[in-house]
Amino acid sequence: MPCFRTMCCVMCRVRLGLLREVFRVLKAGGRLLFSDALIVGGMVSHEEIAMRSAIGHYFFSPPGENEKLLERAGLKLICARDTTDSAAGISRLWRDAREKRKAEFMAVEGETNFSSLQRFLDCVHKLSSERRLLRFLYVAGK
C-alpha cells in the first residue's frame, strides 16, 4: 500500500511531465492507475485550501483536467470513477477512530501533530462530503 499512497501523492504534485514519463516507460497495452483527491467541485475558501494542502505542495484542478493531461501525454483514458463519497466516509472514520484513541496517539505524535491531523481529516471530510473537493480514480492505458 505505501507505493500506491506515494504514487497518489506524486500525482497530486506533478502532472504532465510525470504522465509523459509514464507513457515513455509503459509497455504497449500497459495500464496506469492513479487517484486525484484535489478536483475542485465547488467553492473552496483560502483557509480550506491552506488546510487541505498543509502537508505538501499541491495542484487543485477543475473537472476534466486530468483527462486532458492524459491525452496530451499520449495515454488513453479507460475509466474515470468518482470516489468522493468513499473519501468522505473514510476520512470521517479515520478521524473518529483516532479521536477514540486520542491519548494513545498524543503520546506518540504529541498534541500539536495529533490536533493538526485531526483538523486535516475534518477538512477532508467536510470538503468531500459537501462535494466541494472531489476524488476521482483513473485508469489509463498505452
C-alpha positions in Angstrom: 0.0 0.0 0.0 2.8 2.5 0.6 3.6 2.5 -3.1 0.1 3.4 -4.1 0.0 6.2 -1.5 3.3 7.6 -2.8 2.0 7.5 -6.4 -1.2 9.2 -5.3 0.8 12.0 -3.6 3.1 12.4 -6.5 0.2 12.7 -8.9 -1.2 15.5 -6.9 2.1 17.4 -7.3 3.5 16.7 -10.7 1.2 16.3 -13.7 2.1 16.4 -17.4 5.8 15.7 -17.0 5.2 12.6 -15.0 2.4 11.4 -17.3 4.7 11.7 -20.3 7.4 9.7 -18.5 4.8 7.0 -17.6 3.9 6.9 -21.3 7.5 6.5 -22.2 8.2 3.6 -19.8 4.8 1.8 -20.0 4.7 -1.3 -22.2 2.3 -1.4 -25.1 -1.1 -2.4 -23.6 0.1 -1.4 -20.1 -2.1 0.5 -17.7 -1.7 3.3 -15.2 -3.9 3.6 -12.1 -4.0 6.8 -10.1 -6.3 8.8 -7.8 -6.7 12.6 -7.6 -8.3 14.0 -4.4 -8.0 17.7 -5.4 -10.6 18.2 -8.1 -12.5 21.4 -7.3 -16.2 20.7 -7.4 -17.5 23.9 -5.7 -16.4 27.0 -3.8 -13.4 26.4 -1.5 -12.1 29.1 0.8 -8.5 30.2 1.1 -8.4 28.7 4.6 -9.8 25.4 3.4 -7.2 25.2 0.6 -4.5 26.0 3.1 -5.7 23.3 5.5 -6.2 20.7 2.7 -2.7 21.4 1.3 -0.9 21.8 4.7 1.1 18.6 4.3 2.7 19.4 0.9 2.6 21.4 -2.3 -0.4 20.5 -4.4 -2.3 21.4 -7.6 -6.0 21.8 -7.4 -7.7 21.3 -10.7 -11.0 21.7 -12.4 -13.1 18.7 -13.5 -11.8 17.3 -16.8 -8.2 18.5 -16.4 -6.7 15.0 -15.8 -8.4 13.7 -18.8 -6.8 16.4 -20.9 -3.4 15.8 -19.4 -3.6 12.0 -20.1 -4.5 12.7 -23.7 -1.6 15.3 -24.1 0.8 12.7 -22.6 -0.4 10.1 -25.2 -2.3 7.9 -22.8 -5.8 6.7 -23.4 -8.4 7.1 -20.7 -10.0 3.7 -19.9 -12.0 4.7 -16.8 -12.6 7.7 -14.6 -14.6 6.9 -11.4 -15.9 9.4 -8.9 -14.9 8.0 -5.4 -15.7 11.2 -3.5 -18.3 9.6 -1.3 -15.8 6.9 -0.2 -13.2 9.6 0.6 -15.7 11.4 2.7 -16.6 8.2 4.6 -13.0 7.1 5.1 -11.8 10.5 6.3 -14.7 10.6 8.9 -14.0 7.0 10.1 -10.2 7.7 10.3 -10.8 11.0 12.2 -13.3 9.3 14.6 -11.1 6.2 15.2 -8.2 8.5 16.1 -10.3 10.5 18.4 -11.3 7.4 20.3 -7.7 6.6 21.0 -6.7 10.3 21.4 -4.5 9.7 24.5 -2.5 6.9 22.8 -2.0 8.9 19.6 -1.0 12.0 21.5 1.6 10.0 23.5 3.2 9.1 20.2 2.6 12.1 18.0 2.4 14.9 20.5 -0.6 17.2 21.0 0.3 19.6 18.1 0.7 16.8 15.5 -2.4 14.9 16.7 -4.5 18.1 16.5 -3.2 19.1 13.1 -4.0 15.7 11.6 -7.5 15.8 13.2 -8.1 19.2 11.6 -6.8 18.0 8.3 -9.1 14.9 8.4 -12.1 17.1 9.4 -11.4 19.4 6.5 -11.1 16.5 4.0 -14.4 15.1 5.3 -16.2 18.4 5.1 -15.0 19.3 1.6 -15.6 15.8 0.2 -19.0 15.3 1.9 -20.1 18.6 0.5 -18.6 17.7 -2.9 -16.6 20.9 -3.0 -13.4 18.8 -3.4 -13.8 15.6 -5.4 -11.7 12.5 -5.6 -11.5 10.5 -8.9 -9.8 7.2 -9.7 -8.4 7.0 -13.2 -7.2 4.1 -15.3 -5.4 4.9 -18.5 -3.5 2.8 -21.0 -0.9 2.9 -23.7 
